[in-house]
Amino acid sequence: MKKTLLIAFGIFLLAFSACNEHLIVEEMEADTSVEMLKSGGAITSADFLKTNGTFIRNNYGNGSNVYLRGTNAGGWLVQEEWMCATNAPDQKTMMNTFESRFGKSARNNLISIYENNYWTSQDFDNCANMGMTAIRLPFTYMNLMKDDWSDIKTGGWDRLDWFIENCRIRGMYVILDLHGAFGSQNGMDHSGEVNDGYQFYWNDYHKSMTKWLWWQIANRYKGNPTVAAYDILNEPGIKGGLTTSLQWDFYDEVYDVIRSVDSDHIIIMESCWDAAQLPHPNVYGWTNVVYEYHYYPWDYVNDYNGQVNFVNSKINDIANAGYNVPTYVGEFNCFGLANAWEYTLNAYNNEGWHYTSWTYKALGNNTSWGIYNHNPSRVDIYNNSKKTIRNKWRKVGASNSWRNNTVYDAMVEGLKGTAVPNGEYYFKGVSTNKIISADNGGNDPLVANRSSYGGAWETFTVVHNSDGTISLKSEANGKYVCAVHDEDNRLIARSSGIGAWEKFYIEKITSTQFALKSSYNNKYVTINQEASNVLYATADAVNLWEVMYIYNTDGTQIMD
């Protein structure tokens, strides 16, 4: 009887409020319980990530390589006028305006309606079904703090907890990105507060509050394997300026605060904009860190060749820096060029980089800023009634969005990645269970004859070429492996450069087995038992003698 009366009363209130827009009936926040996943692979404690040289690996850095690749949840907890259904210049102005017009309770209710609708279980499923392994989650202090900054607000962790748990059950990691610090670290709209940019680094209170907040975050999520990393500050250069020791010193302070409570999670240091704008990690004694870059080829929006050169210049920049930490492209866009998306993602994959596009969803009918597009009516924060704001923000969800096929298709293909990015490896024949060696310092043909990995003679550097092939450089003599087609197609490390005979396709046979095919004669590389297990590019098909295992030089096996 009580339940029936409550339902009837609820129906009455809804009907009455529909007839009288002046009646104040605050809506309850939508259920934020975890929805059941549609695909398996939930993250467990064994999936906890740490860095290992330039790699990120599970099992606290001792397991398999993991590549964090996906998108940003931009526009959900931090609204930006150019990409969200609002005319507010920044998040803080929106909150203050709603408070002055409607009061704090109504302000919070309106923002909850937006957040409840903008990102739902369908969006998690969309990301997981695309093959994403990670989502970067931008947020500001305003999402967590009481208005007077005295403490975390009641329910302040709910959004982050809900997001992390939904990602966990779908097998996706979360990168926690402090997009807006107290007072704004850059003065830009995406920090949640537009100002002159000088309200942070010279304000000890704002800095101390930001360090306090990172302690709270690290204390809450320490030991949580779904949290991949802590991204200290988004684009911390003042008004789009460069990062210097001003930012690095603050990074170091936050690093120490986090490490005082959480010794295990990866910490991300952002550059504005290239490698030179970050220090070598040894300068500050940082360990288990990742360096992040945001790459936007603004000068080449409609120029494919320009974007290719832009990407290649970034690859060279990172390689020349030699920081020996994983590289993460936290934000990027290739605009409307499908071939530029393909080239860029292939390049990132081949380099073994981690990346998240900006962003998952953006306002517009065909904008490359979003994998998904939508075009709801903008909220006028200064003039729209509460009823109008509620109605507009109910339409910012998945049911009113659609794919941008250029970006979606490129991302789906790119997220497949490559199992063997650029780097040093050794190869073992499945048929012989022997490791392949460039014997006699590389002077003899490649042969599968080693019982264990010994060093340079068994080490080959994989280099991805722009045409989809790879080349192998022997560390025994620094020469590229050549399929000598005028000498029975045997393989020998003899070439100083890469030509047609030094190019191979790498094919995945199973999740742990691979084969090489010469691009010159379209023949598979085989271990010839009749020739003392010397390697030749002579096989027409893949059988037992053509299949290889591939290992990182520390002995961890490559598995897709």
LUMROFI-679309 format. One record per residue (C-alpha): residue in one letter; z, x, y; residue number from 1. Coordinates in Angstrom, 1 decimal. Layout:
// residues N
[A, [Z, X, Y], NUM];
...
END
This chain:
// residues 560
[M, [0.0, 0.0, 0.0], 1];
[K, [0.9, 2.8, 2.5], 2];
[K, [-2.4, 4.6, 1.7], 3];
[T, [-4.4, 1.4, 2.3], 4];
[L, [-2.6, 0.8, 5.6], 5];
[L, [-3.3, 4.3, 6.8], 6];
[I, [-7.0, 4.1, 5.9], 7];
[A, [-7.3, 0.8, 7.7], 8];
[F, [-5.5, 2.1, 10.7], 9];
[G, [-7.8, 5.1, 10.8], 10];
[I, [-10.9, 2.9, 10.7], 11];
[F, [-9.5, 0.8, 13.5], 12];
[L, [-8.9, 3.9, 15.7], 13];
[L, [-12.4, 5.2, 15.1], 14];
[A, [-14.0, 1.8, 15.9], 15];
[F, [-11.9, 1.4, 19.0], 16];
[S, [-12.7, 4.8, 20.3], 17];
[A, [-16.4, 4.3, 19.8], 18];
[C, [-16.1, 1.3, 22.1], 19];
[N, [-14.0, 3.0, 24.8], 20];
[E, [-15.0, 6.6, 25.6], 21];
[H, [-12.1, 6.9, 27.9], 22];
[L, [-9.5, 6.6, 25.1], 23];
[I, [-8.1, 10.0, 24.2], 24];
[V, [-8.1, 10.3, 20.5], 25];
[E, [-8.0, 14.0, 19.4], 26];
[E, [-9.9, 14.6, 16.2], 27];
[M, [-8.2, 16.4, 13.4], 28];
[E, [-9.6, 19.9, 12.5], 29];
[A, [-12.0, 19.8, 9.6], 30];
[D, [-10.8, 21.0, 6.2], 31];
[T, [-11.1, 24.8, 6.0], 32];
[S, [-10.3, 25.1, 2.3], 33];
[V, [-12.5, 27.3, 0.2], 34];
[E, [-15.6, 25.7, -1.2], 35];
[M, [-16.7, 26.6, -4.7], 36];
[L, [-19.4, 29.2, -4.9], 37];
[K, [-22.8, 28.6, -6.3], 38];
[S, [-23.3, 32.1, -7.7], 39];
[G, [-21.0, 34.4, -9.5], 40];
[G, [-19.7, 37.9, -9.0], 41];
[A, [-16.4, 37.5, -7.2], 42];
[I, [-14.9, 40.6, -5.7], 43];
[T, [-11.9, 42.0, -7.5], 44];
[S, [-9.5, 44.9, -6.9], 45];
[A, [-11.8, 47.3, -8.7], 46];
[D, [-14.3, 46.7, -5.9], 47];
[F, [-12.2, 48.2, -3.1], 48];
[L, [-14.4, 50.4, -1.0], 49];
[K, [-13.9, 54.0, 0.3], 50];
[T, [-16.3, 56.6, 1.5], 51];
[N, [-17.4, 59.6, -0.6], 52];
[G, [-19.4, 62.0, 1.5], 53];
[T, [-22.4, 60.0, 2.8], 54];
[F, [-21.8, 57.2, 0.3], 55];
[I, [-19.6, 54.1, 0.1], 56];
[R, [-18.3, 53.6, -3.4], 57];
[N, [-16.1, 51.0, -5.1], 58];
[N, [-13.0, 51.7, -7.2], 59];
[Y, [-11.4, 53.3, -4.1], 60];
[G, [-14.3, 55.7, -3.7], 61];
[N, [-14.5, 56.8, -7.3], 62];
[G, [-16.9, 54.3, -8.7], 63];
[S, [-20.5, 53.2, -8.1], 64];
[N, [-22.4, 53.3, -4.9], 65];
[V, [-22.2, 50.1, -2.9], 66];
[Y, [-24.6, 49.3, 0.0], 67];
[L, [-23.3, 47.0, 2.7], 68];
[R, [-26.3, 45.0, 3.7], 69];
[G, [-26.6, 41.5, 5.3], 70];
[T, [-26.2, 40.0, 8.7], 71];
[N, [-23.8, 39.2, 11.5], 72];
[A, [-21.9, 35.9, 11.9], 73];
[G, [-22.6, 36.2, 15.6], 74];
[G, [-22.2, 33.0, 17.7], 75];
[W, [-19.5, 31.5, 15.5], 76];
[L, [-16.2, 32.9, 16.9], 77];
[V, [-17.8, 34.5, 20.0], 78];
[Q, [-20.2, 32.3, 21.9], 79];
[E, [-23.0, 33.8, 24.0], 80];
[E, [-25.0, 31.6, 26.3], 81];
[W, [-28.4, 33.1, 25.4], 82];
[M, [-28.0, 32.3, 21.7], 83];
[C, [-25.5, 29.4, 21.5], 84];
[A, [-25.4, 25.8, 22.5], 85];
[T, [-23.5, 26.4, 25.8], 86];
[N, [-24.0, 27.2, 29.5], 87];
[A, [-20.8, 29.2, 29.7], 88];
[P, [-21.2, 32.7, 31.0], 89];
[D, [-18.6, 34.0, 28.5], 90];
[Q, [-16.0, 32.8, 26.0], 91];
[K, [-13.1, 33.2, 28.4], 92];
[T, [-14.7, 31.1, 31.1], 93];
[M, [-15.4, 28.4, 28.6], 94];
[M, [-11.8, 28.3, 27.5], 95];
[N, [-10.4, 28.3, 31.0], 96];
[T, [-12.8, 25.6, 32.1], 97];
[F, [-12.0, 23.3, 29.2], 98];
[E, [-8.2, 23.9, 29.8], 99];
[S, [-8.5, 23.0, 33.5], 100];
[R, [-10.6, 19.9, 32.8], 101];
[F, [-9.0, 18.6, 29.7], 102];
[G, [-5.8, 20.5, 28.9], 103];
[K, [-5.0, 23.1, 26.2], 104];
[S, [-4.9, 20.6, 23.3], 105];
[A, [-8.3, 19.1, 24.0], 106];
[R, [-9.7, 22.6, 24.7], 107];
[N, [-8.6, 23.8, 21.3], 108];
[N, [-9.9, 20.6, 19.6], 109];
[L, [-13.4, 21.0, 21.2], 110];
[I, [-13.6, 24.7, 20.1], 111];
[S, [-12.5, 23.7, 16.6], 112];
[I, [-15.3, 21.1, 16.4], 113];
[Y, [-17.8, 23.8, 17.3], 114];
[E, [-16.5, 26.3, 14.8], 115];
[N, [-16.1, 23.8, 12.0], 116];
[N, [-19.7, 22.8, 12.3], 117];
[Y, [-21.3, 26.1, 13.2], 118];
[W, [-20.4, 27.9, 9.9], 119];
[T, [-19.8, 26.0, 6.7], 120];
[S, [-20.0, 26.6, 2.9], 121];
[Q, [-23.8, 26.1, 3.1], 122];
[D, [-24.1, 29.2, 5.3], 123];
[F, [-22.1, 31.3, 2.9], 124];
[D, [-24.4, 30.1, 0.1], 125];
[N, [-27.5, 30.8, 2.2], 126];
[C, [-26.3, 34.4, 2.7], 127];
[A, [-25.3, 34.9, -0.9], 128];
[N, [-28.6, 33.5, -2.2], 129];
[M, [-30.6, 35.9, -0.1], 130];
[G, [-28.9, 38.8, -1.8], 131];
[M, [-26.5, 39.9, 0.9], 132];
[T, [-23.6, 42.1, 0.0], 133];
[A, [-21.8, 42.0, 3.3], 134];
[I, [-21.4, 40.0, 6.5], 135];
[R, [-20.2, 41.5, 9.8], 136];
[L, [-17.7, 39.1, 11.4], 137];
[P, [-17.5, 39.4, 15.2], 138];
[F, [-14.3, 38.0, 16.8], 139];
[T, [-12.2, 38.7, 19.9], 140];
[Y, [-8.5, 38.8, 20.7], 141];
[M, [-8.8, 35.2, 21.9], 142];
[N, [-9.4, 34.0, 18.4], 143];
[L, [-6.1, 35.3, 17.3], 144];
[M, [-3.7, 35.4, 20.2], 145];
[K, [-1.5, 32.9, 22.0], 146];
[D, [-2.5, 32.3, 25.6], 147];
[D, [0.4, 34.3, 26.9], 148];
[W, [-0.5, 37.2, 24.5], 149];
[S, [3.1, 37.2, 23.2], 150];
[D, [2.1, 37.0, 19.5], 151];
[I, [-0.5, 35.8, 17.0], 152];
[K, [-0.9, 32.0, 17.6], 153];
[T, [0.0, 29.5, 15.0], 154];
[G, [-2.9, 29.3, 12.6], 155];
[G, [-4.5, 32.3, 14.2], 156];
[W, [-5.4, 33.9, 10.9], 157];
[D, [-6.9, 30.8, 9.4], 158];
[R, [-10.5, 31.4, 10.4], 159];
[L, [-10.6, 35.0, 9.2], 160];
[D, [-8.7, 34.2, 6.0], 161];
[W, [-11.1, 31.4, 5.2], 162];
[F, [-14.2, 33.5, 6.0], 163];
[I, [-13.0, 36.4, 3.9], 164];
[E, [-12.1, 34.2, 0.9], 165];
[N, [-15.4, 32.4, 0.9], 166];
[C, [-17.2, 35.7, 1.0], 167];
[R, [-14.9, 37.0, -1.8], 168];
[I, [-15.8, 34.3, -4.3], 169];
[R, [-19.5, 34.9, -3.6], 170];
[G, [-19.3, 38.6, -4.1], 171];
[M, [-19.9, 39.5, -0.4], 172];
[Y, [-17.8, 42.0, 1.6], 173];
[V, [-16.6, 41.3, 5.2], 174];
[I, [-16.7, 43.8, 8.0], 175];
[L, [-14.1, 42.9, 10.6], 176];
[D, [-15.6, 43.6, 14.0], 177];
[L, [-13.5, 43.4, 17.1], 178];
[H, [-16.2, 42.2, 19.5], 179];
[G, [-13.9, 41.7, 22.4], 180];
[A, [-10.7, 43.6, 23.3], 181];
[F, [-8.0, 42.7, 25.8], 182];
[G, [-9.6, 42.9, 29.3], 183];
[S, [-13.0, 43.6, 27.7], 184];
[Q, [-14.0, 47.1, 26.5], 185];
[N, [-17.4, 46.9, 28.2], 186];
[G, [-17.5, 44.0, 30.7], 187];
[M, [-20.4, 42.3, 28.9], 188];
[D, [-20.7, 38.6, 27.9], 189];
[H, [-20.6, 39.5, 24.2], 190];
[S, [-17.1, 40.9, 24.6], 191];
[G, [-16.0, 37.4, 25.6], 192];
[E, [-15.4, 38.3, 29.3], 193];
[V, [-17.8, 39.4, 32.0], 194];
[N, [-16.2, 41.8, 34.5], 195];
[D, [-16.9, 45.1, 36.1], 196];
[G, [-16.3, 47.0, 32.9], 197];
[Y, [-13.3, 48.9, 34.2], 198];
[Q, [-10.5, 46.7, 33.0], 199];
[F, [-9.8, 48.4, 29.7], 200];
[Y, [-9.9, 52.2, 29.5], 201];
[W, [-7.9, 52.5, 32.7], 202];
[N, [-5.4, 49.7, 31.8], 203];
[D, [-2.6, 50.9, 29.5], 204];
[Y, [-1.4, 47.4, 28.8], 205];
[H, [-4.8, 46.2, 27.6], 206];
[K, [-5.2, 49.3, 25.4], 207];
[S, [-1.7, 49.0, 24.0], 208];
[M, [-2.3, 45.3, 23.2], 209];
[T, [-5.5, 46.2, 21.4], 210];
[K, [-3.8, 48.8, 19.3], 211];
[W, [-1.0, 46.3, 18.6], 212];
[L, [-3.6, 43.8, 17.5], 213];
[W, [-5.3, 46.3, 15.1], 214];
[W, [-1.9, 47.0, 13.6], 215];
[Q, [-1.5, 43.3, 12.9], 216];
[I, [-5.0, 43.1, 11.4], 217];
[A, [-4.5, 46.1, 9.2], 218];
[N, [-1.1, 45.0, 8.1], 219];
[R, [-2.5, 41.6, 7.1], 220];
[Y, [-5.5, 42.8, 5.2], 221];
[K, [-4.3, 46.1, 3.7], 222];
[G, [-5.2, 46.2, 0.0], 223];
[N, [-7.7, 43.3, 0.4], 224];
[P, [-10.8, 44.5, -1.4], 225];
[T, [-13.1, 41.9, 0.2], 226];
[V, [-12.5, 43.5, 3.6], 227];
[A, [-15.0, 46.4, 3.6], 228];
[A, [-14.0, 48.0, 6.9], 229];
[Y, [-12.4, 47.7, 10.3], 230];
[D, [-15.0, 48.0, 13.1], 231];
[I, [-12.7, 49.2, 15.9], 232];
[L, [-14.7, 48.2, 19.0], 233];
[N, [-18.2, 46.6, 19.5], 234];
[E, [-20.5, 48.5, 21.9], 235];
[P, [-17.6, 50.1, 23.8], 236];
[G, [-19.8, 51.8, 26.4], 237];
[I, [-19.1, 50.4, 29.9], 238];
[K, [-21.8, 48.0, 30.9], 239];
[G, [-24.1, 49.3, 28.2], 240];
[G, [-23.3, 52.9, 29.0], 241];
[L, [-22.9, 55.7, 26.6], 242];
[T, [-19.8, 56.5, 24.4], 243];
[T, [-18.1, 59.8, 25.3], 244];
[S, [-14.6, 61.3, 24.8], 245];
[L, [-13.3, 58.4, 26.8], 246];
[Q, [-14.0, 56.1, 23.8], 247];
[W, [-13.5, 58.7, 21.1], 248];
[D, [-9.9, 59.4, 22.3], 249];
[F, [-9.2, 55.7, 22.1], 250];
[Y, [-10.8, 55.5, 18.6], 251];
[D, [-8.4, 58.2, 17.6], 252];
[E, [-5.4, 56.3, 18.9], 253];
[V, [-6.5, 53.1, 17.0], 254];
[Y, [-7.3, 55.2, 13.9], 255];
[D, [-3.7, 56.5, 13.9], 256];
[V, [-2.3, 53.0, 14.4], 257];
[I, [-4.3, 51.6, 11.5], 258];
[R, [-3.5, 54.5, 9.2], 259];
[S, [0.2, 54.0, 9.9], 260];
[V, [0.0, 50.8, 7.9], 261];
[D, [-3.2, 51.0, 5.9], 262];
[S, [-4.2, 54.3, 4.4], 263];
[D, [-7.1, 53.0, 2.4], 264];
[H, [-9.6, 50.8, 4.3], 265];
[I, [-12.7, 52.3, 5.9], 266];
[I, [-12.6, 52.6, 9.7], 267];
[I, [-15.9, 52.3, 11.6], 268];
[M, [-16.6, 54.2, 14.8], 269];
[E, [-19.5, 52.8, 16.9], 270];
[S, [-21.9, 54.9, 19.0], 271];
[C, [-23.7, 53.8, 22.1], 272];
[W, [-26.3, 54.7, 21.2], 273];
[D, [-27.2, 57.8, 19.1], 274];
[A, [-25.5, 60.5, 17.0], 275];
[A, [-24.9, 62.7, 20.0], 276];
[Q, [-22.6, 59.9, 21.4], 277];
[L, [-20.1, 60.4, 18.5], 278];
[P, [-18.1, 63.5, 17.7], 279];
[H, [-18.1, 65.3, 14.4], 280];
[P, [-15.3, 63.7, 12.4], 281];
[N, [-13.7, 67.1, 11.9], 282];
[V, [-12.9, 67.2, 15.7], 283];
[Y, [-10.3, 64.4, 15.3], 284];
[G, [-9.6, 64.9, 11.6], 285];
[W, [-11.0, 61.5, 10.7], 286];
[T, [-11.5, 60.7, 7.0], 287];
[N, [-12.8, 57.6, 5.2], 288];
[V, [-14.8, 56.7, 8.2], 289];
[V, [-18.3, 55.3, 8.8], 290];
[Y, [-20.5, 55.9, 11.9], 291];
[E, [-22.2, 52.8, 13.3], 292];
[Y, [-25.3, 52.5, 15.4], 293];
[H, [-27.2, 49.5, 17.0], 294];
[Y, [-30.9, 49.9, 17.0], 295];
[Y, [-33.1, 47.7, 19.3], 296];
[P, [-36.6, 49.0, 20.0], 297];
[W, [-36.8, 47.3, 23.4], 298];
[D, [-39.8, 49.3, 24.5], 299];
[Y, [-41.9, 48.3, 21.5], 300];
[V, [-41.2, 44.6, 21.0], 301];
[N, [-44.9, 43.9, 20.2], 302];
[D, [-45.9, 47.4, 19.1], 303];
[Y, [-45.7, 48.2, 15.4], 304];
[N, [-46.5, 51.9, 15.7], 305];
[G, [-43.9, 52.2, 18.5], 306];
[Q, [-41.3, 50.6, 16.2], 307];
[V, [-42.3, 52.9, 13.4], 308];
[N, [-41.8, 56.0, 15.6], 309];
[F, [-38.6, 54.5, 16.9], 310];
[V, [-37.1, 54.2, 13.4], 311];
[N, [-38.3, 57.6, 12.4], 312];
[S, [-36.7, 59.1, 15.4], 313];
[K, [-33.4, 57.5, 14.5], 314];
[I, [-33.6, 58.9, 10.9], 315];
[N, [-34.2, 62.4, 12.3], 316];
[D, [-31.4, 62.0, 14.7], 317];
[I, [-28.9, 61.1, 12.0], 318];
[A, [-30.2, 63.8, 9.7], 319];
[N, [-29.9, 66.5, 12.4], 320];
[A, [-26.4, 65.5, 13.3], 321];
[G, [-25.1, 66.3, 9.8], 322];
[Y, [-21.9, 64.4, 10.1], 323];
[N, [-21.6, 63.8, 6.3], 324];
[V, [-20.4, 60.2, 6.7], 325];
[P, [-22.1, 57.0, 5.7], 326];
[T, [-24.5, 55.6, 8.3], 327];
[Y, [-24.3, 51.9, 9.2], 328];
[V, [-26.7, 50.0, 11.4], 329];
[G, [-24.4, 47.2, 12.5], 330];
[E, [-27.0, 45.4, 14.6], 331];
[F, [-30.8, 45.6, 14.8], 332];
[N, [-33.8, 43.5, 15.4], 333];
[C, [-37.5, 44.1, 14.8], 334];
[F, [-38.5, 41.1, 16.8], 335];
[G, [-41.6, 39.0, 15.7], 336];
[L, [-43.4, 41.7, 13.8], 337];
[A, [-43.3, 41.1, 10.0], 338];
[N, [-44.7, 44.6, 9.3], 339];
[A, [-42.1, 46.2, 11.5], 340];
[W, [-39.4, 44.4, 9.6], 341];
[E, [-40.8, 45.6, 6.3], 342];
[Y, [-41.1, 49.2, 7.5], 343];
[T, [-37.6, 49.2, 9.0], 344];
[L, [-35.8, 47.8, 6.1], 345];
[N, [-37.7, 50.0, 3.6], 346];
[A, [-36.7, 53.0, 5.8], 347];
[Y, [-33.1, 52.0, 5.9], 348];
[N, [-33.0, 51.4, 2.2], 349];
[N, [-34.7, 54.7, 1.4], 350];
[E, [-32.2, 56.6, 3.6], 351];
[G, [-29.3, 54.9, 1.8], 352];
[W, [-28.1, 53.3, 5.0], 353];
[H, [-26.0, 50.2, 5.4], 354];
[Y, [-27.1, 47.5, 7.8], 355];
[T, [-26.5, 44.0, 9.1], 356];
[S, [-29.1, 42.2, 11.2], 357];
[W, [-28.3, 40.5, 14.5], 358];
[T, [-27.9, 37.7, 13.7], 359];
[Y, [-27.6, 34.9, 11.1], 360];
[K, [-28.4, 32.0, 13.5], 361];
[A, [-29.7, 31.8, 17.0], 362];
[L, [-30.8, 29.2, 19.5], 363];
[G, [-34.5, 28.6, 19.7], 364];
[N, [-37.5, 27.2, 17.8], 365];
[N, [-38.9, 30.5, 16.6], 366];
[T, [-36.7, 33.3, 17.7], 367];
[S, [-36.4, 36.5, 15.6], 368];
[W, [-32.9, 36.9, 16.8], 369];
[G, [-31.8, 34.6, 13.9], 370];
[I, [-32.6, 34.5, 10.2], 371];
[Y, [-32.0, 30.8, 10.9], 372];
[N, [-33.0, 29.0, 14.1], 373];
[H, [-31.6, 25.8, 15.6], 374];
[N, [-32.1, 24.0, 18.9], 375];
[P, [-29.2, 21.7, 19.7], 376];
[S, [-28.6, 20.4, 23.2], 377];
[R, [-26.5, 22.8, 25.3], 378];
[V, [-23.0, 21.9, 26.3], 379];
[D, [-22.5, 21.8, 30.1], 380];
[I, [-18.9, 23.1, 30.2], 381];
[Y, [-18.5, 22.0, 33.8], 382];
[N, [-19.8, 18.4, 33.7], 383];
[N, [-20.1, 17.0, 30.1], 384];
[S, [-17.4, 14.7, 29.0], 385];
[K, [-15.3, 15.4, 25.9], 386];
[K, [-17.3, 12.8, 24.0], 387];
[T, [-20.6, 14.4, 24.9], 388];
[I, [-19.3, 17.9, 24.1], 389];
[R, [-18.1, 16.7, 20.7], 390];
[N, [-21.4, 15.0, 19.9], 391];
[K, [-23.4, 18.0, 20.9], 392];
[W, [-21.3, 20.5, 18.9], 393];
[R, [-21.4, 18.4, 15.8], 394];
[K, [-25.1, 19.3, 15.6], 395];
[V, [-24.9, 23.1, 15.5], 396];
[G, [-24.6, 23.2, 11.7], 397];
[A, [-26.8, 24.1, 8.7], 398];
[S, [-28.2, 20.6, 8.4], 399];
[N, [-29.8, 21.0, 11.8], 400];
[S, [-31.2, 24.5, 11.3], 401];
[W, [-34.2, 26.0, 9.7], 402];
[R, [-35.5, 29.4, 8.5], 403];
[N, [-37.3, 31.8, 10.7], 404];
[N, [-39.7, 32.7, 7.9], 405];
[T, [-40.8, 36.1, 9.3], 406];
[V, [-37.2, 37.4, 9.4], 407];
[Y, [-36.0, 35.5, 6.3], 408];
[D, [-38.8, 36.7, 4.0], 409];
[A, [-38.5, 40.3, 5.2], 410];
[M, [-34.7, 40.3, 4.8], 411];
[V, [-34.9, 38.8, 1.3], 412];
[E, [-37.3, 41.5, 0.2], 413];
[G, [-35.4, 44.2, 2.0], 414];
[L, [-32.0, 43.2, 0.6], 415];
[K, [-33.3, 44.1, -2.9], 416];
[G, [-33.0, 47.7, -1.7], 417];
[T, [-33.9, 50.7, -3.6], 418];
[A, [-31.8, 52.0, -6.5], 419];
[V, [-32.6, 55.6, -5.7], 420];
[P, [-32.5, 56.3, -1.9], 421];
[N, [-33.1, 59.7, -0.5], 422];
[G, [-30.6, 62.2, -1.8], 423];
[E, [-29.8, 64.7, -4.6], 424];
[Y, [-29.8, 63.6, -8.3], 425];
[Y, [-30.2, 64.8, -11.8], 426];
[F, [-32.3, 63.1, -14.5], 427];
[K, [-31.6, 62.7, -18.2], 428];
[G, [-34.2, 61.7, -20.8], 429];
[V, [-33.1, 58.6, -22.8], 430];
[S, [-35.0, 59.8, -25.9], 431];
[T, [-33.4, 63.3, -26.0], 432];
[N, [-30.1, 62.7, -24.2], 433];
[K, [-30.9, 66.0, -22.5], 434];
[I, [-30.9, 66.7, -18.7], 435];
[I, [-34.1, 67.8, -17.1], 436];
[S, [-34.3, 71.3, -15.7], 437];
[A, [-36.6, 73.3, -13.5], 438];
[D, [-36.2, 76.3, -15.8], 439];
[N, [-36.3, 79.9, -14.8], 440];
[G, [-35.5, 79.2, -11.2], 441];
[G, [-38.3, 76.7, -11.0], 442];
[N, [-41.0, 79.0, -12.3], 443];
[D, [-41.3, 77.2, -15.7], 444];
[P, [-42.4, 73.6, -16.2], 445];
[L, [-39.8, 70.9, -16.1], 446];
[V, [-38.1, 70.4, -19.5], 447];
[A, [-35.5, 68.1, -20.9], 448];
[N, [-33.2, 70.7, -22.6], 449];
[R, [-29.8, 70.8, -20.9], 450];
[S, [-26.7, 69.4, -22.6], 451];
[S, [-24.8, 69.2, -19.3], 452];
[Y, [-25.4, 69.4, -15.6], 453];
[G, [-25.2, 72.9, -14.3], 454];
[G, [-26.3, 72.9, -10.7], 455];
[A, [-29.5, 73.9, -8.8], 456];
[W, [-31.9, 74.1, -11.7], 457];
[E, [-31.0, 70.5, -12.7], 458];
[T, [-30.9, 69.1, -9.2], 459];
[F, [-33.8, 67.3, -7.5], 460];
[T, [-33.9, 65.8, -4.0], 461];
[V, [-35.6, 62.4, -3.9], 462];
[V, [-37.7, 62.0, -0.8], 463];
[H, [-39.3, 58.6, -0.1], 464];
[N, [-42.8, 58.7, 1.4], 465];
[S, [-44.2, 56.2, 3.8], 466];
[D, [-46.7, 54.9, 1.3], 467];
[G, [-44.1, 53.7, -1.2], 468];
[T, [-44.1, 56.8, -3.4], 469];
[I, [-41.4, 59.4, -3.8], 470];
[S, [-41.5, 63.2, -4.2], 471];
[L, [-39.0, 65.4, -5.9], 472];
[K, [-37.9, 68.7, -4.5], 473];
[S, [-36.3, 71.1, -6.9], 474];
[E, [-33.1, 72.8, -5.6], 475];
[A, [-33.9, 75.7, -7.9], 476];
[N, [-36.5, 77.0, -5.6], 477];
[G, [-37.0, 74.5, -2.8], 478];
[K, [-40.4, 73.5, -4.0], 479];
[Y, [-41.8, 70.1, -4.7], 480];
[V, [-42.5, 68.9, -8.2], 481];
[C, [-46.3, 68.8, -8.9], 482];
[A, [-48.1, 67.0, -11.7], 483];
[V, [-50.7, 69.8, -12.2], 484];
[H, [-53.7, 67.7, -13.0], 485];
[D, [-56.0, 70.6, -13.8], 486];
[E, [-53.5, 72.1, -16.2], 487];
[D, [-52.9, 69.2, -18.7], 488];
[N, [-50.8, 67.2, -16.1], 489];
[R, [-47.6, 69.1, -16.8], 490];
[L, [-44.8, 69.0, -14.2], 491];
[I, [-43.7, 72.1, -12.4], 492];
[A, [-41.9, 72.7, -9.1], 493];
[R, [-44.4, 74.8, -7.3], 494];
[S, [-45.6, 73.1, -4.1], 495];
[S, [-44.5, 73.9, -0.6], 496];
[G, [-45.6, 70.5, 0.8], 497];
[I, [-46.3, 67.0, -0.3], 498];
[G, [-49.9, 66.1, -1.3], 499];
[A, [-51.4, 63.7, -3.8], 500];
[W, [-50.2, 65.6, -6.8], 501];
[E, [-46.6, 65.6, -5.6], 502];
[K, [-46.3, 61.8, -5.3], 503];
[F, [-44.8, 59.5, -7.9], 504];
[Y, [-43.8, 55.9, -8.2], 505];
[I, [-40.3, 55.2, -9.5], 506];
[E, [-40.1, 52.0, -11.6], 507];
[K, [-36.9, 50.3, -12.7], 508];
[I, [-37.0, 49.5, -16.4], 509];
[T, [-33.5, 48.2, -16.9], 510];
[S, [-30.4, 48.1, -14.7], 511];
[T, [-29.8, 51.8, -15.7], 512];
[Q, [-33.2, 53.1, -16.8], 513];
[F, [-36.1, 54.3, -14.8], 514];
[A, [-39.6, 55.7, -15.2], 515];
[L, [-41.8, 57.9, -13.0], 516];
[K, [-45.6, 57.4, -12.7], 517];
[S, [-48.0, 59.8, -11.0], 518];
[S, [-49.7, 58.2, -8.1], 519];
[Y, [-52.7, 60.4, -8.6], 520];
[N, [-53.7, 59.5, -12.2], 521];
[N, [-51.6, 56.4, -12.7], 522];
[K, [-50.0, 57.9, -15.8], 523];
[Y, [-46.3, 57.8, -16.6], 524];
[V, [-44.2, 61.0, -16.9], 525];
[T, [-43.3, 61.6, -20.6], 526];
[I, [-41.0, 64.0, -22.4], 527];
[N, [-43.4, 65.6, -24.9], 528];
[Q, [-41.5, 66.3, -28.1], 529];
[E, [-44.5, 68.2, -29.5], 530];
[A, [-44.3, 70.6, -26.6], 531];
[S, [-40.6, 71.4, -26.7], 532];
[N, [-39.7, 68.5, -24.5], 533];
[V, [-41.7, 69.6, -21.5], 534];
[L, [-42.6, 66.9, -19.0], 535];
[Y, [-46.2, 65.7, -18.6], 536];
[A, [-47.8, 62.8, -16.6], 537];
[T, [-49.9, 61.5, -19.5], 538];
[A, [-48.5, 58.3, -20.8], 539];
[D, [-50.3, 54.9, -20.4], 540];
[A, [-47.2, 52.8, -21.0], 541];
[V, [-43.5, 53.0, -21.0], 542];
[N, [-41.8, 53.7, -24.3], 543];
[L, [-38.7, 55.5, -25.2], 544];
[W, [-40.0, 59.0, -24.2], 545];
[E, [-40.8, 57.8, -20.7], 546];
[V, [-37.4, 56.4, -19.8], 547];
[M, [-34.8, 58.3, -17.9], 548];
[Y, [-31.2, 57.9, -16.6], 549];
[I, [-30.5, 59.0, -13.1], 550];
[Y, [-27.2, 60.4, -11.8], 551];
[N, [-25.7, 61.4, -8.6], 552];
[T, [-24.7, 65.1, -8.6], 553];
[D, [-21.0, 64.1, -9.1], 554];
[G, [-21.9, 62.4, -12.3], 555];
[T, [-21.9, 58.8, -11.3], 556];
[Q, [-24.8, 56.9, -12.8], 557];
[I, [-27.4, 55.1, -10.7], 558];
[M, [-27.3, 51.4, -11.6], 559];
[D, [-29.0, 48.5, -10.0], 560];
END
